[in-house]
Amino acid sequence: MKLFYGEIEGNKVIINSEEQQHIVKVLRMKDGEEIYVTDGKGNLASGKLVIEGKKANIQVSEIKANYPEFNPKLHIAIAPTKNIDRIEFFVEKAVEMGISEITILQTEKTERKNINIDKLRKQSIAASKQSLRFHFPTINDSTKLQDFLKNIDPETTFVAHCHEKLERLELKKLPELREITFLIGPEGDFSEKEISYLSNNKIRAISLGNQRLRTETAGIFVAAWNYHNFK
């Protein structure tokens, strides 16, 4: 399936301008080739490619609407790594495994403060197309931990940390939920002050196993766990 990103409104389909350039200049596709276009909102159009100079359009043959989303919906709020390549790798793999939402979290020990969120969004679209997802995840702006907690449900939110002396639930013992949010800390983990703050806000702690995982590995682990439980 040659899948591209664009807008779908009723029977009208417009391929994204950057995607058009990719089709014409990079892929050098030809008139009449079969293509598919998704709007990332659960809709998929299929049809024949129409090349007009430097522009690429689609002659629509069919539009399928309302493809189902992943269930449960997974939101990971993760602190960025010092090496940006690692967090970009996490985004790519988590998107492939159906994550619904990602928030870049600023914590006490976060070393990297500046994040190119637009680049992460473009990478999430590319990963969505690669994995044939018709619902693209939401990539939120970077936010401070305290601000993030203002808009979440404590009943469906959990924090993964490595403080062994503090009480933590086993991942396999979490209740079955339709939506779930995980907080994953930076290199060096959340501070004890932050753990106490989260606990005071009724955020329960979980353990991801006996091994100490890197930040991006923990994020991918949780995404894989949710993908395995997909219904």
VENZI-V539050 format. One line per field, one symbol per residue. phi: phi as a letter, one per 30 degrees, with the letter a starting at -180 (. if undefined). burial: 1 if it has 24 or more other C-alpha atoms within 12 Angstrom, else 0. Layout:
phi = ???
burial = ???
//
This chain:
phi = .ccbcacbbiccbbdeedddddddccdhdcejddbbbccicjcbcblcdbcbiccbbbddcabcciddddbddccccbddddddeddddeeedddecjecabbdccbecddcccbddddddddddddddechcccdddcdddbdedddddbbcedbcbccbcdddcdbddedcdddbdbbbccbdddjidddddddddddcicdcbccjdddcdedddddeddddddddeb
burial = 011111110000111100110010000010000111111111111111110000111111001100001101111111111001011111111111111111111111110000101001111111111011111111111111100110010101111111100001001001000011111111111100011001001011111100001111111111101110000
//
